[in-house]
Amino acid sequence: MSITTERTAELVKQFGGSEANSGKTEVQVAILTDRIRNLTEHFKTNKQDNHSRRGLIRLVNQRRTLLAYLRKKDETRYVGVIKALGLRK
């Protein structure tokens, strides 16, 4: 259900610019998005797993908060992340 360290390193390199820049908002949003997608796939086979559903809701809220922060700080970075991750239509 969780993502691997290799996948995390890929996301950090892709969205952070370097391997050491894991705290960047874009990187955090990308990691959360990957975890949300994994949990969504999990729920297709395990429909009654309500404990994990609570965790999913927490992740979605955390991502929404980070995206709101990024939108307030820098609109161009926000639009770039949204397009790269395919979040909003």
C-alpha positions as CSV (number, residue, x, y, z in Angstrom):
1,M,0.0,0.0,0.0
2,S,2.8,2.4,0.7
3,I,5.2,3.5,-2.0
4,T,8.7,2.2,-2.3
5,T,11.9,4.2,-1.6
6,E,12.8,4.0,-5.3
7,R,9.5,5.5,-6.3
8,T,9.9,8.2,-3.7
9,A,13.4,9.0,-5.0
10,E,12.0,9.2,-8.5
11,L,9.4,11.7,-7.4
12,V,11.9,13.8,-5.5
13,K,14.2,13.9,-8.5
14,Q,11.4,14.8,-10.9
15,F,9.7,17.5,-8.8
16,G,12.4,18.6,-6.5
17,G,15.2,19.3,-8.9
18,S,17.8,17.4,-6.9
19,E,17.8,14.2,-4.7
20,A,18.2,16.2,-1.5
21,N,15.2,18.5,-2.0
22,S,12.4,16.3,-0.6
23,G,10.8,19.1,1.4
24,K,9.7,21.1,-1.6
25,T,5.9,21.5,-1.8
26,E,5.7,20.0,-5.2
27,V,7.5,16.9,-4.1
28,Q,5.2,16.5,-1.1
29,V,2.1,16.8,-3.3
30,A,3.5,14.3,-5.7
31,I,4.2,11.8,-3.0
32,L,0.8,12.2,-1.5
33,T,-0.8,11.8,-4.9
34,D,1.0,8.5,-5.4
35,R,-0.1,7.3,-2.0
36,I,-3.7,8.3,-2.7
37,R,-3.7,6.5,-6.0
38,N,-2.3,3.3,-4.3
39,L,-5.0,3.5,-1.7
40,T,-7.7,4.0,-4.3
41,E,-6.6,0.9,-6.1
42,H,-6.7,-0.9,-2.7
43,F,-10.3,0.1,-2.2
44,K,-11.4,-1.5,-5.5
45,T,-10.8,-4.9,-4.0
46,N,-11.3,-4.2,-0.3
47,K,-14.5,-2.2,-0.2
48,Q,-15.1,-2.5,3.6
49,D,-11.7,-1.4,4.8
50,N,-12.9,1.7,6.7
51,H,-9.8,2.1,8.8
52,S,-7.7,2.7,5.7
53,R,-10.4,4.9,4.3
54,R,-9.9,7.3,7.2
55,G,-6.2,7.5,6.3
56,L,-7.1,8.2,2.7
57,I,-9.3,11.1,3.8
58,R,-6.4,12.4,5.9
59,L,-4.1,12.3,2.9
60,V,-6.5,14.0,0.6
61,N,-7.0,16.8,3.1
62,Q,-3.2,17.2,3.5
63,R,-2.7,17.4,-0.2
64,R,-5.5,20.0,-0.5
65,T,-3.9,22.1,2.1
66,L,-0.5,22.0,0.4
67,L,-2.1,22.8,-3.0
68,A,-3.9,25.8,-1.4
69,Y,-0.6,27.0,0.0
70,L,1.2,26.6,-3.3
71,R,-1.6,28.4,-5.2
72,K,-1.3,31.3,-2.7
73,K,2.5,31.5,-3.0
74,D,3.2,30.9,-6.7
75,E,0.4,30.4,-9.2
76,T,2.7,29.2,-12.0
77,R,4.2,26.4,-9.8
78,Y,0.7,25.4,-8.8
79,V,-0.4,25.1,-12.4
80,G,2.7,23.1,-13.3
81,V,2.1,20.6,-10.5
82,I,-1.6,20.2,-11.4
83,K,-0.7,19.5,-15.1
84,A,2.2,17.2,-14.3
85,L,0.1,15.1,-11.9
86,G,-3.1,15.3,-13.9
87,L,-5.2,16.3,-10.8
88,R,-7.8,18.8,-12.0
89,K,-9.5,19.0,-15.4
